[in-house]
Amino acid sequence: MSVLISILITFLVIFLVLYLVQRLPIDGRARQIVQVIVIIIGIISLLRYLAVF
């Protein structure tokens, strides 16, 4: 059950960070790079919770 809660919290954090990145007044290319980095870190953390790493 705690793994499910951790996965849900991770999803919420990823969506929150992506939303905040959209609100930043930065260039479109830089915004896209930051979004890709956030998504990659989120996927890695989800795989860690699923005991892949």
C-alpha positions as CSV (number, residue, x, y, z in Angstrom):
1,M,0.0,0.0,0.0
2,S,2.8,2.4,0.7
3,V,4.2,1.8,-2.8
4,L,0.9,3.0,-4.3
5,I,0.9,6.1,-2.1
6,S,4.5,6.8,-3.1
7,I,3.7,6.4,-6.8
8,L,0.7,8.8,-6.5
9,I,2.8,11.4,-4.7
10,T,5.4,11.1,-7.4
11,F,2.8,11.7,-10.1
12,L,1.5,14.7,-8.2
13,V,5.0,16.2,-7.8
14,I,5.7,15.6,-11.5
15,F,2.5,17.4,-12.6
16,L,3.1,20.2,-10.1
17,V,6.6,20.8,-11.4
18,L,5.6,20.7,-15.0
19,Y,2.8,23.2,-14.3
20,L,5.3,25.5,-12.5
21,V,7.7,25.2,-15.5
22,Q,4.9,26.3,-17.8
23,R,4.4,29.4,-15.6
24,L,8.1,30.5,-15.8
25,P,8.9,33.4,-18.1
26,I,11.7,31.5,-20.0
27,D,12.4,30.8,-23.7
28,G,10.4,28.0,-25.3
29,R,13.4,25.9,-26.1
30,A,14.7,26.1,-22.5
31,R,11.2,25.3,-21.2
32,Q,11.1,22.2,-23.4
33,I,14.5,21.0,-22.1
34,V,13.4,21.5,-18.5
35,Q,10.2,19.6,-19.1
36,V,12.1,16.7,-20.6
37,I,14.5,16.6,-17.7
38,V,11.6,16.6,-15.2
39,I,9.9,13.8,-17.1
40,I,13.1,11.7,-17.1
41,I,13.7,12.2,-13.4
42,G,10.0,11.3,-12.8
43,I,10.3,8.1,-14.8
44,I,13.4,7.1,-13.0
45,S,11.9,7.7,-9.6
46,L,8.8,5.7,-10.6
47,L,11.0,2.8,-11.8
48,R,12.8,3.0,-8.4
49,Y,9.5,2.6,-6.6
50,L,8.6,-0.4,-8.7
51,A,11.9,-2.0,-7.7
52,V,13.4,-2.0,-11.2
53,F,16.5,-0.2,-10.0
